Amino acid sequence: MNEKYLNGLNAPTAEERLSALKALLESETEGDKPVQRQNDANNHIHTIYSFSPYSPTKAAYMAYKAGLTSAGIMDHDSLSGAKEFKKACEMLSLGHTCGVEVRAKFDRGFGRINHPDQNDCIYMAAHGIPEQNVDAFNEYLSSFRVKRNERNQKMCKAISDKYGKFGITLDFKKDVLPLAQAEFGGSITERHLLYALAGKLEGKFGRTQALIDFLINDLNLGVSERIKAFLLDANNEHFLYDLLGVLKADTKFFYIDADEEMPNAEDFVKKAISFGAIPAYAYLGDVGESVTGDKKAQTFEDSYLPELLKEIKKIGIKAVAYMPTRNTSAQLERLGKLCKENDLFEISGEDINSPRQKFECVALANPQFSHLIDATWALIGHESISTEKGVSAGMFSKETQTEIPELKDRVQKYSEIGRKTIKK
């Protein structure tokens, strides 16, 4: 494999990245091609346009090398990487979907729903956005990104207030902004702030026992033996991500509730539908041991899930997105049953935002989840035909629902359309 071209997948511009991908594919031999995982899918891959070590081009390539036959981009508050991702997927003969993830106001008396730090709001997504509407949708999101950065600056100050006594401060413009793609329409998340803080801590302590002692004794953070080994490893190329995971266990001291940067859930759903997207609730479920190491044990929506799904359906949400590796079999069985009872489309994906995460989702090999593969291709089919013929041709348009009232029949039809989009 040509390292020059591989490194070029994260070059500064989309043009350079796509050019590197073209050269890389031309340099690969038959033996370099991955074994395809037909019973696998990931519709929730983050890129540098929110928080991730991967550009849209490299994210697509990583999905391809993992053996996936399809991939979906899903950045926070931004669609700025969508067109690059689509081009990269087409070069790789990958089925592809375009989506965006947002936090939305949703006060129905539930309190904490699927957001670890804030009540009365939900993480939700808009999946399968037709290509002709990406720019307009992204423009709609731009005002929320501006408001988010106003809050980010305040949170930087809160971090500096706590860490100042240790000689560590965080400046939004100098320390955080350079880590993101805000200049090119990307969003800046709390993870960016913690990644910048991790860099400051490395500068002060290095990869030493002094860092471990500081985390445990001064910050009262838990550090497992596994993570200790990572943080003491001078050759650990994922050091800052590992340290970020430790820091993310304590966000209360700097987290400020989002407000103006969040649309009302009802308004976002209407806007998403007008752009031809499929609005989806992002199921989290009560968390035990975190797979990625950056989520603490916490209860969320499981105790009132039936009531919640009825409420989200009332505002026009058509689907539930979830991550099979994040939940127990019992949770997923219950969720699947409730989705069927409420006629909600099921979408799967694993939120890739760290280099230690794998692009494949081995859980989908379980026959219990075979329907999620058809759902992925239906999502691809929805996006493809909505791009070609307009939003009225989409899977949940009034016209389509009148013609094909049963969801299972629509999934079958659109999955067939999706599979035909791949050029052999």
C-alpha positions in Angstrom: 0.0 0.0 0.0 1.3 3.4 -0.9 1.8 5.4 2.3 2.0 8.7 0.5 -1.4 8.3 -1.0 -2.8 6.9 2.2 -1.6 9.9 4.1 -3.1 12.1 1.4 -6.6 11.0 2.3 -6.4 13.5 5.2 -4.8 16.3 3.1 -6.0 19.9 3.7 -8.5 20.1 0.8 -11.2 17.8 -0.6 -9.7 18.0 -4.0 -6.3 16.8 -2.7 -8.0 14.0 -0.7 -10.0 12.7 -3.6 -7.0 12.9 -5.9 -5.0 10.8 -3.3 -7.8 8.3 -3.2 -7.8 8.0 -7.0 -4.0 7.4 -7.0 -4.2 5.0 -4.1 -6.9 2.8 -5.8 -4.8 2.8 -9.0 -1.8 1.6 -7.0 -3.6 -1.2 -5.3 -3.3 -4.7 -6.6 -6.0 -7.4 -6.6 -4.6 -8.7 -3.3 -5.2 -5.3 -1.6 -8.9 -5.5 -2.0 -10.8 -6.3 1.2 -13.1 -9.3 1.7 -16.6 -7.8 1.5 -18.9 -8.1 4.6 -22.3 -8.4 3.0 -24.1 -8.6 6.3 -22.7 -5.4 7.7 -23.5 -1.7 7.5 -22.7 1.6 9.1 -24.8 4.7 8.6 -23.3 6.8 11.4 -19.7 7.7 10.5 -18.4 11.1 11.8 -15.7 13.0 9.9 -13.4 16.0 10.5 -16.5 18.2 9.8 -17.6 17.4 13.4 -15.1 15.4 15.4 -13.1 12.5 14.0 -9.6 11.5 12.9 -11.0 11.0 9.4 -11.8 13.2 6.4 -14.9 12.3 4.4 -12.6 10.6 1.9 -10.6 8.7 4.4 -13.8 7.7 6.3 -15.1 6.2 3.1 -11.9 4.4 2.4 -11.7 3.0 6.0 -15.3 1.7 5.6 -14.2 0.1 2.3 -11.1 -1.5 3.8 -13.2 -2.9 6.7 -15.2 -4.8 4.0 -18.4 -2.7 4.2 -20.5 -2.5 1.1 -22.1 0.7 2.2 -21.3 3.7 4.4 -23.1 6.7 5.8 -21.8 10.1 6.8 -23.2 11.6 10.0 -21.7 14.8 11.3 -23.0 17.1 14.0 -24.8 20.2 12.8 -23.0 20.0 9.5 -23.4 18.6 6.0 -20.2 20.3 4.7 -18.4 16.9 4.1 -21.4 15.2 2.4 -20.5 15.8 -1.2 -16.9 14.8 -0.8 -18.0 11.6 1.0 -20.4 10.8 -1.8 -17.7 11.2 -4.4 -15.3 9.0 -2.4 -17.9 6.3 -2.0 -18.7 6.3 -5.7 -15.0 5.9 -6.5 -14.9 2.9 -4.1 -18.2 1.4 -5.4 -19.8 1.8 -2.0 -23.5 2.3 -1.4 -23.7 5.6 0.5 -26.1 7.7 2.6 -25.9 11.3 3.7 -27.2 12.4 7.2 -26.8 15.0 9.9 -27.1 14.7 13.7 -28.5 17.5 15.9 -29.7 18.2 19.4 -33.2 19.5 19.5 -35.5 20.9 22.2 -38.0 18.3 23.3 -39.8 19.1 26.5 -42.5 16.5 27.2 -41.8 16.1 30.9 -39.4 13.2 30.5 -36.3 15.1 31.8 -33.1 13.3 30.8 -33.7 11.5 27.5 -30.8 10.5 25.3 -28.4 13.4 26.1 -25.9 12.6 28.9 -25.6 16.2 30.1 -28.9 18.0 29.5 -32.6 17.5 30.2 -35.5 18.1 27.8 -33.6 17.7 24.5 -33.0 14.8 22.2 -30.2 13.7 19.9 -31.8 13.1 16.5 -30.8 12.6 12.9 -31.9 13.3 9.4 -31.0 10.4 7.2 -31.0 10.0 3.4 -30.8 13.6 2.3 -31.1 14.0 -1.5 -28.0 15.5 -3.1 -29.8 18.6 -4.5 -30.9 19.6 -1.0 -27.6 19.2 0.8 -26.5 22.9 0.4 -29.8 24.4 1.4 -30.0 22.1 4.5 -26.5 23.0 5.4 -27.3 26.7 5.2 -30.2 26.1 7.5 -27.8 24.5 10.0 -25.2 27.3 9.8 -26.9 29.6 12.2 -27.0 26.8 14.8 -23.2 26.3 14.4 -22.7 30.0 15.0 -24.6 29.9 18.3 -22.9 26.7 19.3 -19.5 28.4 19.0 -20.7 31.2 21.3 -21.4 28.6 23.9 -18.1 26.8 23.1 -16.2 30.0 24.0 -18.0 30.2 27.4 -17.2 26.6 28.1 -13.5 27.2 27.3 -13.6 29.9 30.0 -15.1 27.4 32.4 -12.4 24.9 31.7 -9.7 27.6 32.2 -11.3 28.7 35.5 -10.9 25.1 36.8 -7.5 24.4 35.4 -5.9 27.8 35.8 -4.6 27.0 39.2 -2.6 24.2 37.6 -1.1 26.6 35.0 -3.4 25.4 32.2 -5.8 27.6 30.2 -7.8 27.0 27.1 -8.3 29.7 24.4 -11.0 29.0 21.9 -9.4 30.8 19.0 -5.9 29.7 19.6 -6.3 26.2 21.0 -9.7 24.9 19.7 -10.5 26.5 16.4 -7.4 25.2 14.6 -8.5 21.6 15.5 -11.8 21.9 13.5 -13.1 22.7 10.1 -15.3 25.6 11.2 -13.8 27.8 8.4 -15.1 25.3 5.9 -18.5 24.8 7.4 -17.7 22.2 10.1 -19.0 22.2 13.6 -17.1 22.3 16.9 -18.1 20.0 19.7 -17.3 19.4 23.3 -14.9 16.7 22.2 -12.8 19.4 20.4 -12.5 21.3 23.7 -11.4 18.2 25.6 -9.0 17.2 22.8 -7.4 20.6 23.1 -7.3 20.2 26.9 -5.6 16.8 26.4 -2.9 18.5 24.3 -2.3 21.0 27.1 -2.0 18.2 29.7 0.5 16.3 27.5 2.5 19.5 27.1 2.6 19.9 30.9 3.1 16.4 32.1 4.1 14.3 29.1 3.3 10.7 29.0 4.4 10.1 32.6 3.2 8.8 35.9 2.9 12.5 36.9 0.0 12.7 34.4 -1.7 9.6 35.9 -1.3 11.0 39.4 -2.7 14.4 38.3 -5.8 12.7 36.8 -6.4 10.6 39.8 -5.4 12.7 42.7 -6.1 16.3 41.5 -9.0 15.7 39.2 -10.5 12.7 41.0 -10.9 10.8 37.7 -10.9 7.1 37.3 -8.1 5.6 35.1 -8.3 1.9 34.4 -5.1 -0.2 34.2 -5.7 -0.5 30.4 -5.9 3.2 29.9 -2.9 3.8 32.2 -0.8 1.6 29.9 -2.0 3.6 26.9 -1.2 7.0 28.6 2.3 5.8 29.5 3.1 4.4 26.1 5.5 6.8 24.4 4.6 5.3 21.0 0.8 5.5 21.4 -0.4 7.3 18.3 -3.9 7.6 19.8 -2.7 9.2 23.1 -4.8 12.3 22.9 -8.0 10.3 22.1 -7.3 8.0 25.0 -6.8 11.0 27.4 -9.9 12.7 26.0 -11.9 9.6 27.0 -10.7 9.9 30.6 -11.5 13.7 30.7 -15.0 13.1 29.2 -16.0 11.3 32.4 -16.3 14.7 34.1 -18.1 17.4 32.0 -20.4 18.9 34.7 -17.9 21.6 35.7 -17.8 23.2 32.2 -20.9 22.0 30.4 -23.4 24.8 29.7 -26.9 23.8 28.6 -27.4 24.3 24.9 -30.3 26.7 24.0 -30.2 28.9 20.9 -28.1 26.4 19.0 -30.9 23.9 19.2 -34.0 23.9 17.0 -37.3 22.8 18.4 -37.7 19.1 17.5 -41.0 19.7 15.7 -39.4 22.5 13.6 -36.4 20.3 12.7 -38.6 17.4 11.7 -40.6 19.6 9.4 -37.5 21.1 7.8 -35.9 17.7 7.4 -39.0 16.3 5.7 -39.2 19.3 3.4 -35.6 18.5 2.3 -36.6 14.9 1.6 -34.8 13.5 4.6 -36.0 10.8 7.0 -36.0 12.2 10.6 -34.9 9.6 13.2 -34.7 9.5 16.9 -31.3 8.3 18.1 -31.9 5.6 20.7 -29.3 5.5 23.5 -30.7 3.2 26.2 -29.4 2.8 29.7 -25.6 2.6 29.7 -23.6 0.0 31.6 -20.0 -0.4 30.6 -19.1 1.9 27.8 -17.8 0.2 24.6 -15.7 3.3 23.6 -14.6 4.1 27.2 -16.1 7.6 27.1 -19.6 7.1 28.4 -20.3 6.6 32.1 -22.9 4.3 33.5 -26.2 6.2 33.4 -29.9 5.7 32.9 -31.7 7.3 30.0 -35.0 6.5 28.2 -35.6 2.8 28.9 -38.0 3.3 31.8 -40.4 5.3 29.6 -39.5 4.2 26.1 -43.1 3.2 25.0 -44.4 6.6 25.9 -41.4 8.4 24.3 -41.8 6.6 21.0 -45.4 7.6 20.8 -44.5 11.2 21.4 -41.8 11.3 18.8 -44.1 9.8 16.3 -46.6 12.5 16.9 -44.2 15.2 15.7 -43.5 13.3 12.5 -40.3 11.3 13.3 -40.3 8.3 11.0 -37.5 6.2 12.2 -35.3 5.1 15.2 -31.6 4.9 14.7 -29.5 2.7 17.1 -26.1 1.1 17.6 -26.3 -2.7 18.0 -23.0 -2.9 19.8 -24.0 -0.3 22.4 -26.9 -2.2 23.9 -27.8 -5.5 25.4 -29.8 -8.1 23.5 -32.8 -7.5 25.8 -32.7 -3.8 25.1 -32.5 -4.3 21.3 -35.3 -7.0 21.3 -37.6 -4.6 23.2 -36.7 -1.7 21.0 -37.3 -3.7 17.8 -40.7 -4.8 19.1 -41.7 -1.3 19.9 -40.6 0.0 16.5 -42.8 -2.6 14.8 -45.8 -1.6 17.0 -45.3 2.0 16.2 -44.5 1.5 12.5 -41.0 3.1 12.9 -38.3 2.4 10.4 -35.1 0.9 12.0 -31.7 2.3 11.0 -28.4 1.1 12.4 -24.9 2.7 12.7 -21.9 3.0 14.9 -20.8 6.5 15.7 -17.2 6.5 14.6 -15.2 9.4 16.1 -12.1 7.7 17.5 -9.3 5.8 15.8 -9.7 2.9 18.2 -13.3 2.3 16.9 -13.9 -0.3 14.2 -16.0 0.5 11.2 -17.5 -2.9 11.0 -20.4 -3.9 13.2 -20.0 -7.6 13.9 -23.3 -7.7 15.7 -25.1 -7.4 12.4 -24.0 -10.9 11.5 -26.6 -12.0 14.1 -29.8 -13.1 12.3 -31.7 -11.0 14.8 -30.4 -7.9 12.9 -30.7 -9.1 9.3 -33.5 -6.6 8.7 -31.1 -3.8 9.3 -29.1 -4.7 6.2 -32.3 -4.4 4.1 -33.0 -1.1 5.9 -29.6 0.3 5.0 -30.2 -0.5 1.3 -33.7 0.9 1.5 -32.1 4.1 2.9 -29.7 4.2 0.0 -32.6 3.6 -2.4 -34.6 6.4 -0.8 -31.7 8.9 -1.1 -30.9 7.8 -4.7 -34.4 8.0 -6.1 -35.2 11.2 -4.2 -32.0 12.7 -5.8 -33.1 11.5 -9.3 -36.8 12.2 -9.2 -37.4 14.6 -6.3 -38.6 14.3 -2.7 -42.1 13.0 -3.8 -40.4 9.8 -4.8 -39.0 9.2 -1.3 -39.8 6.4 1.0 -42.0 8.4 3.3 -43.6 10.9 0.9 -47.4 11.1 1.0 -47.5 9.7 -2.6 -45.3 6.7 -1.7 -47.2 5.9 1.5 -50.5 6.0 -0.3 -49.2 3.7 -3.0 -47.4 1.4 -0.6 -49.0 1.7 2.8 -47.1 -1.1 4.6 -43.6 -0.2 5.8 -42.2 -3.6 5.2 -43.3 -3.5 1.6 -41.7 -0.1 1.2 -38.4 -1.3 2.7 -38.4 -4.2 0.3 -39.0 -2.0 -2.7 -36.4 0.7 -1.8 -33.8 -1.8 -0.8 -34.0 -3.2 -4.3 -33.5 0.3 -5.7 -30.6 0.8 -3.3 -28.8 -2.3 -4.4 -29.0 -1.4 -8.0 -27.1 1.8 -7.4 -23.8 -0.1 -7.0 -21.8 -0.3 -10.2 -20.2 -3.7 -10.6 
